[in-house]
Structure formats: structure tokens, C-alpha cells
Amino acid sequence: AKMMKYVLLKPEELPTLKKLTTSEICKVWAGTSQYIWRQLLQKRAVEIGVGTFALIPMCATVGENKGLPVERPVFQLCKYMKKYYRIKCAKSIIPDETPCIQLDFEQIATDIPFHQEIMEWCIRETLLLFAAALRDKKEVEFSF
């Protein structure tokens, strides 16, 4: 039920994004990216509605047969989105012991600074637009 709002969007239903400038939208997402990055550095995963950002442990090969333990940042699309859109993704399993949090809109708004309610709707509508692009099989670049 939570994900249905991301798959049933009509593009004309984006009142906040229509009112904001490109610069303001970029400011909101730059602040959101910084928030996510800080959480990853503290070994927390961040769930943003359409998926989760996390660090996963892996082993990098250095030299001959030598491994170096490292962590790789990943975005794991939520199961509902993958199933609904029949998206094949590389397997990147976030370890169960990784604490997972939601976006802290109040903290992000304070850090930017930006009006919290407008910032929150900017994020939500951008994610809705992202899901609509997936639904319509459009190529999307979503950088963090």
C-alpha cells in the first residue's frame, strides 16, 4: 500500500516541483545526499521510499591473491518496485544487522537551510517522478 503512491502517479500531480526553481530542487537534493552520506559513514542504511542506500562489505583484490576488506555503497530498489516493474537488479543484499533509518526531514531542512514542508514534498514528488519514469520505461539518471 505504501508503494502504490509511487506507481500510480500522474505527472501533473507535482505542485511543489512546479513551484520550485531548478536551483532550489538541486539544493534540496544536495542536502539530502549529504544526509545520506553522513548516515552511511555511521554504518546506517537509509530508506527513501523507492529503495535503500547502504554500505555492503566486500573484498577488493590487491596484488596477487590478496584481499582487502572494503565497503561499497549500494542502492537497493525496494522489492515492490522491482516486482511491479519487472526490473532485474544486481544482487546487493544489505546485511540484516545494518540499522536502517528513514530520511530525517527536519534535520535535512535545518542543515540546508530550507522550509521543511516544502523540502519534504520536493523529495517525495521527485521520487514519484522517478517511479513514473520507471513505469513508462524511460531512462533515468538519478545521481547522489
C-alpha positions, 0 to 999 in steps of 0.5 A: 500500500505504501508503494502504490503512491509511487506507481500510480502517479500522474505527472501533473500531480507535482505542485511543489516541483512546479513551484520550485526553481531548478536551483532550489530542487538541486539544493534540496537534493544536495542536502539530502545526499549529504544526509545520506552520506553522513548516515552511511559513514555511521554504518546506517542504511537509509530508506527513501521510499523507492529503495535503500542506500547502504554500505555492503562489505566486500573484498577488493583484490590487491596484488596477487591473491590478496584481499582487502576488506572494503565497503561499497555503497549500494542502492537497493530498489525496494522489492515492490518496485522491482516486482511491479516493474519487472526490473532485474537488479544486481544482487546487493543484499544489505546485511540484516544487522545494518540499522536502517533509518528513514530520511530525517526531514527536519534535520535535512531542512535545518542543515540546508537551510530550507522550509521543511514542508516544502523540502519534504514534498520536493523529495517525495514528488521527485521520487514519484517522478522517478517511479513514473519514469520507471513505469513508462520505461524511460531512462533515468539518471538519478545521481547522489 
